[in-house]
Amino acid sequence: MDTLTQIVLGAGVGVAVLGRRLGPRRAAIAGGLLGTLPDLDVLIRFDDPVDAFVGHRGWSHSLLVQTALTPLLGEAMVRFIAALRWQRPLAYLAVFLCLTTHALLDAMTIYGTKLLWPLSGEPYAVGSIFIIDALYTLPLLVAMIWALCLPQWSRRMGWVVTVALTLSTAYLGWSMAAQQIVAQRAQAMLGRAGIAAERLLAIPTPFNSYLWRVIALQDGRYLNLYLPVFAGSAKTSIYEHPRGLPLATCLGGNPSLDKLAWFSRGFYRLDQRPGQLGDEVVFSDLRMGLTPNYAFQFAIAQVQPGGARPIPARRLDGPRGTWADIEWLLANLVHDPVVRLAENEAWLRMADLSPATGIKSANAC
C-alpha cells in the first residue's frame, strides 16, 4: 500500500497497544514510524531494475524476519522510552503488530509480498485492494489526526481507534468478498461463451473496490472484463488483446523474462517496439496499470535477424492514464459501461465473445 496508509495503520496499532502508557500522541508517532520500517528496502540499490522489481517486499516484509527483529526493536523502545521501562511485553507486542500488519496489508494488494522468506520465496498477492484506496485509509487517518491532538489518553480516544481499526479491517473483508463475486460471475460469463480460461485474475480498478477488472488468459490472447460488483452482464465491457507469446520463442533462456514471468504469475504480454538501438522486446506486467499504460514495463531484448539478443533490462517510463480514463472510471462506477478510449479498437460485443480469437498475434523475431 501507499506510504500514507502504512503510516496511519501503524499509528492506529500503536495507539491501540501503547496509547494508555505513552499517551495517544507519542503512541501514534511511534506506531507510524514502526509501520514504515519494512518499506526501507526501497533504499537498497540493485544494478538490475528487474531484480529491484521482484526484490521489493522481500526479506523486510517477511513475517519470520519481523518476528526475529521484534525483540531487538522492542528492547530499544524499552531502553529509550522511560514510560515503557517496565512494559517490555507491551513494547514487543506493539513492534510485532506494527511490522506484521504492514506486511499483511501489502499482501492484500496484487504486487506480491514474500511473507515467508527465507523458507519460501513465493510472493503472496491476494489482489483484493488497490494500492491506494481512500475508503480503507480515511478511518485510520481520522484516528491518527485525533491522536496527534491529544497528549493524554481518554476513553473516547480508545473508542475512536477501535472503530477505525474495525472499519478498515471490515473493508478488507468486503474487498475479498467482492473479488470472489466478480471472479465467479466472470467465470460463468466466459463459460456460457464456451471459453475455458487458462488463468483468471480479478483485481480492482484504481482507487475503489466496486468496479473490477478480470483478466482471463486464453491461448494467444487475454481478455479484460470490466464489471461492477452489483450489476449484470449488460453492464460488463470486454476487450481482447494479444499476449505476444510468439515473441518468447526467439528469446531463448532470457533471464529477465524468466524472472518477470514467474513474478507476474504468467499475467504478462510481450511486444516488439522501436527502442534505443532498433526494435526491442518489451515485457508488460498485466496486473498493475490499465492497458496499455502498465505500471511495470521492461525492455529485455534487442531484435536481430533470426532472433533476439538479451540486453541489460531497462524499465520503461510512460503515461499512467489520462483524464479520459477518469471519466471512463466514473461512468462505469454508476453502471454506464462506456467504451474505454485507450482500448477502443479491442472492444468486443458480448455476442462476439467466443472461444476463437480473431486477433493477430505478434510475429516471432
HELIX and SHEET records of a PDB file:
HELIX    1   1 THR A    3  LEU A   22  1                                  20    
HELIX    2   2 PRO A   24  THR A   36  1                                  13    
HELIX    3   3 LEU A   37  LEU A   43  5                                   7    
HELIX    4   4 PRO A   49  GLY A   55  1                                   7    
HELIX    5   5 TRP A   59  HIS A   61  5                                   3    
HELIX    6   6 LEU A   63  PHE A   80  1                                  18    
HELIX    7   7 ALA A   82  LEU A   84  5                                   3    
HELIX    8   8 ARG A   88  ALA A  107  1                                  20    
HELIX    9   9 ALA A  134  LEU A  148  1                                  15    
HELIX   10  10 ARG A  155  ARG A  192  1                                  38    
HELIX   11  11 SER A  233  LYS A  235  5                                   3    
HELIX   12  12 LEU A  245  CYS A  250  5                                   6    
HELIX   13  13 PRO A  255  PHE A  263  1                                   9    
HELIX   14  14 TRP A  323  LEU A  333  1                                  11    
HELIX   15  15 LEU A  341  ALA A  346  5                                   6    
HELIX   16  16 MET A  350  ASP A  352  5                                   3    
SHEET    1   A 5 ARG A 199  PRO A 204  0                                        
SHEET    2   A 5 LEU A 211  GLN A 218 -1                                        
SHEET    3   A 5 ARG A 221  PRO A 228 -1                                        
SHEET    4   A 5 SER A 237  PRO A 242 -1                                        
SHEET    5   A 5 TRP A 347  LEU A 348 -1                                        
SHEET    1   B 4 TYR A 268  GLY A 275  0                                        
SHEET    2   B 4 GLY A 278  ASP A 285 -1                                        
SHEET    3   B 4 GLN A 297  GLN A 304 -1                                        
SHEET    4   B 4 GLY A 307  ARG A 315 -1                                        
SHEET    1   C 2 GLY A 289  LEU A 290  0                                        
SHEET    2   C 2 ASN A 293  TYR A 294 -1                                        
END                                                                             
